[in-house]
Amino acid sequence: MKMPAIKKGIFVIPSLFTCGNMTFGILSIFASGEGQFIRAAWFLIGALACDILDGRIARMTKTSSEFGMQLDSLSDLVSFGVAPSVMMYMLVLNSMGRIGIAIAVLFVLCSALRLARFNVLAQSGEVQKHFIGLPTPASAGVIISFVLSYELLGPEEYALNFKTIPVLMTLIPTFFTVMPIVIVALSFLMVSNIPYISFKRLKLTRVKTIQLFAVLIVLILLILVYPQNIFFIVFSVYAASGLLIYLPRFFFRKRKKEVEEKNARS
């Protein structure tokens, strides 16, 4: 039985956005090779938009498939693994010699491992309430948004103005200095077992929906006024949120276990 033409079209649409994701990633690599880091970062913003849309469209049209999942992972590896790594190597890491190369390769390898684990968990059929490890697009988002904020320290036309948050901008040079450490930390967070909030599984009551809508309105307004800086803050806070939530729970469970073992011996 032949598939209706409309149904075929619906299946193609998510894959077109996924291919758009990969295309933006490749264009970003080319831009980084030419030293056009701002253009490279904006290409990756386009890749992030495509990555969000392909999944949403696939779920809305009920056209999720094994093929789509594999293509999405390959696109994510290019756009959120290889492209940010190349961008950071050309901008920051190339002055560090072999150590810089090792850090860049580490980020790509951890991205690949993170995506492979995600596919295995997805195929297992087990419903995950949280992401296990920092999602690859979020990890890349920290790097992308850093480059966009670093842009504002450039020539005079990028000097502090109404589109920047002065307090944050004074810290950006420090972030540049520690970016190799940040990249290593992001790499290990991707392959860690630290849970991160999955907004796909977030269940909202009517009251929470209204609250979330209000927060989104404020966030959108802030992005319109301080686009680069807000992107950097949002991605950085999300990357740090896993540790901030996980570590207190880890030490609490460890302390509880020690108390229980002590009570069992006494």
Residue pairs with C-beta under 8 A, 6 or more apart in sequence:
10 61
10 63
11 63
11 65
13 57
13 61
13 63
14 54
14 55
14 57
14 58
14 61
14 63
14 64
14 68
15 54
15 67
15 68
15 71
17 50
17 51
17 53
17 54
17 57
18 50
18 51
18 54
18 68
18 71
18 72
18 75
19 71
19 75
20 46
20 47
20 50
21 47
21 50
21 51
21 54
21 72
21 75
21 76
21 79
22 47
22 74
22 75
22 78
22 79
24 43
24 44
24 46
24 47
24 50
24 79
25 43
25 44
25 47
25 75
25 78
25 79
25 80
25 82
25 83
26 78
26 83
27 43
28 39
28 40
28 41
28 43
28 44
28 47
28 79
28 83
28 86
28 87
29 40
29 78
29 82
29 83
29 86
31 37
31 39
31 40
31 43
32 40
32 83
32 86
32 87
32 90
32 91
33 86
33 90
35 90
37 87
37 90
37 91
37 147
37 151
38 147
38 148
38 151
40 83
40 87
40 147
41 87
41 144
41 145
41 147
41 148
41 151
42 148
43 83
44 79
44 80
44 83
44 84
44 87
44 140
44 144
45 144
45 148
45 231
47 75
47 79
47 80
47 83
48 79
48 80
48 137
48 140
48 141
48 144
51 72
51 75
51 76
51 79
51 80
51 137
54 68
54 72
55 72
55 200
57 63
58 64
58 65
58 68
69 119
69 122
70 119
73 115
73 116
73 118
73 119
76 111
76 115
76 136
76 137
77 108
77 111
77 112
77 115
77 136
79 140
80 111
80 136
80 137
80 139
80 140
81 107
81 108
81 111
81 112
81 115
81 136
81 140
82 108
82 111
83 140
84 107
84 139
84 140
84 143
84 144
85 104
85 105
85 107
85 108
85 111
86 104
87 143
87 147
88 104
88 107
88 143
88 179
88 183
89 100
89 101
89 104
91 147
92 100
92 176
92 179
92 180
93 99
93 100
93 101
93 103
93 104
93 180
93 183
94 100
96 103
96 180
99 180
100 180
103 180
103 183
103 184
103 187
104 183
106 183
106 184
106 187
107 183
107 186
107 187
109 187
110 187
110 188
110 190
110 191
111 136
111 139
111 140
111 187
111 190
113 190
113 191
114 133
114 134
114 135
114 136
114 139
114 190
114 191
115 136
117 132
117 133
117 191
118 131
118 132
121 128
121 132
127 201
128 198
128 201
129 198
129 201
130 195
130 196
130 197
130 198
130 201
131 195
131 196
131 197
131 198
132 193
132 194
132 195
132 196
133 189
133 190
133 191
133 192
133 193
133 194
133 196
134 186
134 189
134 190
134 192
134 194
134 196
134 239
134 242
135 190
135 196
136 190
138 196
138 235
138 238
138 239
139 186
139 187
139 189
139 190
139 239
141 231
141 234
141 235
141 238
142 182
142 186
142 232
142 235
142 236
142 239
143 183
143 186
144 231
144 235
145 228
145 231
145 232
145 234
145 235
145 236
146 172
146 175
146 179
146 182
146 232
148 227
148 228
148 231
148 232
149 164
149 168
149 169
149 172
149 228
149 229
149 231
149 232
150 172
150 175
150 176
151 158
151 228
152 158
152 159
152 160
152 163
152 164
152 169
152 172
152 228
152 229
153 169
153 172
153 173
160 166
160 169
162 225
163 225
163 226
163 227
163 228
163 229
164 226
164 228
164 229
165 226
165 229
168 229
168 232
168 233
169 229
175 182
186 239
189 239
189 242
189 243
192 242
194 242
194 243
194 246
195 242
195 245
195 246
196 238
196 241
196 242
197 238
197 241
204 212
219 230
219 234
222 230
223 230
223 231
